[in-house]
Amino acid sequence: MSTKHELKNLAWILGFFLLAYFMPLQETGFTQALYSALALVKWYAREHVLLCLIPAFFIAGVIAVFISQAGVIRYFGAAAGKWLSYSVAAVSGTILAVCSCTVLPLFSGIYRRGAGLGPAVTFLYSAPAINILAIILTARILGLELGLARVIGAVLFSIIIGVSMHLLYRREELERITTDLALPEQPDPRPLWKTSSHFIVLVAIMIFATWANPGTASGFWTAIHAWKWQLTAIFGLLLCVSLVTLLNIPTRRVLLAATPVVLLTILVPGTPLLAFTVGIAALCILLALSHGESQEWLLSSWGFARQIMPLLAAGVLVAGFLLGTPENANQGIIPANWISGLVGGNSLLANLFASVVGAFMYFATLTEIPILQGLMANGMGKGPALALLLAGPALSLPNMLVIRSVLGTRKTITFVTLVVIMATLSGLIYGALFGGSA
């Protein structure tokens, strides 16, 4: 074994020893932060993994197995029409209620299928920032000005960041163009509408299962929340139809797999998450016992989960330790009053600090709105508020770890730096136009 490898192992062992030796367990702040780290991991596992990440893994598996590489290259490839590829990438997130972590399997799927770096990064940035419910709630709770600024900033800066990444790494992109053009054109084994309908059904299940309560007594979005599980069940039935028609799985097997889900829905109506979990397990077993593309779909989805989940878990743990949980942001090792004290007014430092904190802190879908509402109530400026809105949902520490595994360290650092710079500039401009304080 090489000396470099042995020194790396020694460094890890020494670092862990020093951490354990000097761990200040007697300090209240440290133990609170440690508790917050574990609490955030527990909250993430309960509220996010089953309803968001696992459906996203299955969707990414569909992209990898059922959508031809030539099709991805045609619309998102390095040689595709720039207006089409960047426009689609910038606005496609409006239909996905995803956060900075849930978008990762989808980004990884299209990038590995041949999407150009620029459009893939544009999608990676914009999708978590512009889902339609988050935009509406931002406008309603934080003000129409901030809601519009969030939409315009997210779409515009996603394209700027994507184009910048393309230009900075254009030599590598030229190599990808050469590789893509060398690929033989392979006809799809099934009609496009079948693949599209299967994809849409899975996206709809994820959207409705994760539909958040808008917090109002009535209205269209509240009505959807009230019927979210019924709508999820309808699309679950459509998924069963798709399994039979698209994957040619025998009807009796699909009905057998669906039976426990239906029984739980009828017998235990008050715990829809239980039926949803059993449905995921039944789908996994059904695909594992099948052959051909069905099994490939499961294995591809598992490949994304195996790569992403450990990194996310580590990142969530660190984020909780440093910054606390969404419910208790003042229990991280970094006090919340330090943050709110540094983001008042509209100075360059305030906007930069809001961008950096937003980039490293984890926000589940929509949680950034109440957190930001509290910060603005304590004196946060409008400029830093927008900076955090543009950097926060698009990035997080767990998100960065996974992006690094897909793009590499250099490109990840470039992407994060561009996001922070763009968010800071947007905050400065917005704060100058609409006032420095909330």
N, C-alpha and C positions, 0 to 999 in steps of 0.2 A: 504493500500500500504506500502511496506517496506521502512525503513529509507534509505537504500542504493539507492533505486530507486529515492526517493525524493531528496537526495543529488546530484545525477547525473543530475536531471533536474535543480536544483539550479545552478550547475556548468556551464551547458550550457547557462542558462539565464545570469549569471554573466559574463561569457566569452563574449557573444554577446554584453552586455552592455559596457564592457570595450573596446571592439574593436570599437564600434560606438562612444564612448566618446572620445577616443584618436586617432581616425582616422585622419592621417595627410593629409587632402585633399589639404592643401596649398602647399605641397611639389610636385614639378614637377615629380620627380622620382616615387612617389607613384601613382600619377594620370596616368602616362604613363604605369606603371605596371598593374593598374586596367583596363586601356583601352586594353592592350595586352591580359589580361585574357578574356575579352569579345570578342576580335577579334579572339582569338584562338577557342573559343566555336563556334563562327559564322562560321569560316573557317572549323572547324571539321564537323559541321552540314551540310554545303553545299557540301563539297568535300568527306566526308567519310561515313556519316550515310547511305544515300540512296544507294550508290553503293557498299559499303563494308559490313557494319554491318548488314543491313536488309537481304541481301542474306545469310550472315553467320548464322543469326538466323534461317532462313528456312532450311539451311543445317544441323544445329544442331538439328532442329526438326525432320528431316529425320532420323538422327542417333538414336534419342530417340524413334521414333515410328516404323520405317520400318526396322531397323536393329536389329535383335534379340539380347537379352542380352547374350545368349549363344555364338553367333558369336563373339561379342566383347571380351568376356572372353577367347574364344579359341585362339585369336591372341594377345590380349593385357592384358589378365587377370594376376592376381598375380601368377597363377600356369602355365602360358603359357611358352613355350620354350624361354629362355632368349635371345638367339641369334636372333631368328625371331622377337620377340616383340620389342627389342631395335633397331634392324636394320631398321625395317619398320618405327618405330616412328622417328628415327633420320633423315631419308631421305625423308619422305613423304611430308615435307614442300616445296620440290623443285617444286611441281606442284601448290602450292597455293601462290598467290601474296598477302599475308596477313601481317598486322603489329601486334604489341604486343597487340592491343585491339581487332582486328578482329578475332584473333585466339582463344579468350576466349570462345565464344559459342561452338566452335568445341572441345576444351579441356574439357569444362564442360560436353558436351554431352557424350564423350567417357568415361570420368571418372565416371560419374553417371550410365553408362550402365555396369560398372564392370571392366573397365581397371585398371590394377595395377598402383600403385602410381608411380613407376619408369618409365615405358613406357609412362604414361600420361604426366609426367613432362618432359621427354625427348622430346616428341612432342611439348609441350608448349614452351620449350626453342628454339628448332631448327627451327620450322616452320617459324617464322618471320625473321630468320637470313639467311636462305639459299634459298629463292625463286630465281628461275633461272635468272630472269631479274636483280634483285639486285646484284647478283654475277657478271654477265656480265658487268654491268655498273660500279661496283667497280673496276674490272680489267681494264676496258677501261679508266676510268677517274682518278682513284687513283693509278693505276699501277697493273701489273700482279702479282707481289709479294704479295701485300696486298689482291688482290682478292683471290689468292690461300690460303693465310693464313686465310682469313675469312671462306672459305669453310671447311678447315681442322679443324680450331678451333671450329667452330659451331657444326660440326658433332661429333668430338671427345669429346668436353666438354659437349655436351648435354647428351651423354651416361654416362660420368663420374658423372654428376650432378644427372641423373636419378638413377643410381646405388647407389650413396651416399644417396639419399632420401629413396630408398628402404631399405638400410641397417640401416639407422638411425631410421626408423619406421617399422622395420621388424616384431615386435610383432603385430602391427595393421594389417600388410600385411598378417600374418599368420591367423588372424581372418577372413580376407576377403577371403582367400583361402578356409577356412572351410565353409563360407557362400556360396561361388561360387559352391563348390562341392555339396552342398545340393540342388542347383537349379535343377529342373527337365529339361531334354533336351526337348525343344519345337521345333518342325519342323517349318520352315518358311512357312507362308501361301501362298507364291508366289515364282516363280523361282528366283534364285539369280541374274540372268542377268537383270531382270526387275528392281529390287531394285538398282542394280549397275548402270544401265543406267540412272535412275532418279537422282541418286546422282551425276553422272558425268555431266549431263546436267546442274544441278544447280551450280556445281563448275565452269564449263566453262562459264556460264553467269557472275559469279562474277569475274573471271579472266579477261575476255575480256572487261567487263564494266569498270574495274579499270585499264586497261592497260595504263601505263604511257608513255609519249613521251620520247624516249631515247635521244633526242636532237641532232640527226644526220640527215643529209640531205637525206640519202638513207640507204638501208640495210634491212635485214629481219625483225628486230624488229620494225623499222620505218614503214615498209609496214603493219605490223600487226596493229600498232597504227592507220594508215590511214584507215584501214578497221574494226576497233574495233567495231563500232556500227552495221555494217552489220553482222559481226560474232555473236554479241550479239543477233541480231534479228533472225538469223538462229537457234541458240540454244533456243531462246524464242519459236519458232515454234515447236521445238522438245519437249519442256516442255509441250506444249498443247497436243501433241501426247501422252506423258507420263501420263498426267492427265486422258486421256480417257482410255488408256490401263492398267495402273497400278492401278489407283484409281476408275476406272469404273464410272467416272463422265460423264453424258450424253453429247454427242458430241455437241448438240445444245446449251447447257449451256456454254461450253468452247468457242465455236465460238462467242456467244453473248458477253462473257467477253473479248475476244480478239479484237472485232470490234473497240472499241474506240482507242485501241493502234495502230492498223493498220491505221486507219484514221488519227491520229495525225502524224504518221510516214510519210504518204503521203502528207498531207496538210501542215505540219509544219516541214519540213525536217531539218531545222537548229537548232532545239532544241530537240535533242534526249533524254536529261534528263527528259523532260516533258513526253514523251511517256513511258520512263522507270518507272517513278513515277506512272503514271496511270496504268501501267501494274502490279505494286506491289499492288496497291489498288484493282484492278480487281481480282487478285489472292486471296487476303484476303476475299473479298466479296464472291467469288466463293466457297472457302473452308468453310466459315462461314455458307453458305446456304446448304452445303452438310452434309452428316452424316457419322458416323463410323470413319474410319481412316483419312479421309480428314479433318474432324473437329478436330480430335486429333492432327493432324500435325500442324494445325493453333494454337491450344491452347498450344501445347508444345513450338512452336516458340515464342509465346507471353510470356510464362513463362520465357524463357531465356532473352527476351528483358526487361521484367519487373524487373528482378533481376539485370541485367548488366547495363542498360542505365543510371539510376540515379547515380550509382557509377562512371561510366565513365564521366558523365557530371561534377560531383564535382571534379574529378581528373584532367580533362582537364582545368577547371577553375583555379585550384591551380597551375598547371604546367605553364599555360600562365602567371600568376601573378609572379611566381618566375623566370622564364627563358625566357619569351617572346614568340614570334611566330617563326616558321621556316623562315619566310621572314624578321623578325625584332628581331633577337636574342639579340639585345642590348637594348631592351626596357622592359625587366623584372626587378624585384626589385634587382636581382643579376646581376651586370654589366658583359657583355660578355668579356670585356678586363681582368677581374679578372680570368675568366676561361682560356682564351688563355694564360695568363701569368703564369698559374700554370701547364700547360701541355707541356711545352717545355722540350727537353731532354728526358732522359729515366730513371729517378729516380723512386724509389718505390712510393714516394708521387705523382709524376706526373701520373703514371699509375693508382694508387688507386683513385686519384681525377677524372681522366677521366672515370673510371669505375662507380664511385658513381654518377657523373653528368649524364652519359649516362643512368644509371639505373632509375633515377628519371625523366629525360626529356622525353617528348613524341615525337616520330618520326613516321610520317606516312610512308607507304611503299615508299622507294627510297629517301625520303627527307633527310635522314642521309648523303647521298653522297655529295650534294652541301654544306651542313653545314660543313661537315668534310673537304671538299676541301678548304673552306674559312679559317678554323682554321689552316690547314696545311700550307696555304699560309702565315699565320701570325706567323709561328714558332712552330706549334705543332709537337712534336716528332712522329716518326713512331710507336713506342711502344704504347704510349697513344692513337694514332689514331686507332690501332687495338683493344685496350681495349675498347674504346668507341663503335667501330663497333660491338663487341661481346656482350656488355652489353646493348647498346642503343636500337636496334630493338627488343630485346627479352624482355625488361622490360620497364615499365613507371609507374609513380605514379597512373594513372587511372587503369592500368593493375594490380598493387599490391592490390588495394582496392577490385577488383573483385576476384582475386585469394584467398584473405582472406575469402571472403564469401563462397568459395567452399572448401578450404582446412583447414581453421582455421588460427588463428594468428600465432601459433607456427610453423607450417609447412611453412607458407608464409615467415616468417622471416628467416627460415633455407634456403629456396629456394633462396631468394634474396641474402643472405650472400654468398651462394655457387657461384652464378652467378658473384658477385663482385670479389670474390677471384679468380675464374678461369679466368675472364677477365683480372684482374691485373697481374696474373702470365703469361698469354699468351702475354701480352704487354711487360713485362720485357724480356721474352725469345726472342720475335720477334725483339725488339729494340736492344738487345745485338747482335743478329745475323746480322741484316741488317742496323744498324746505328741508332743513337738516334735522328737525326733531319731529317725533310722532305726535 
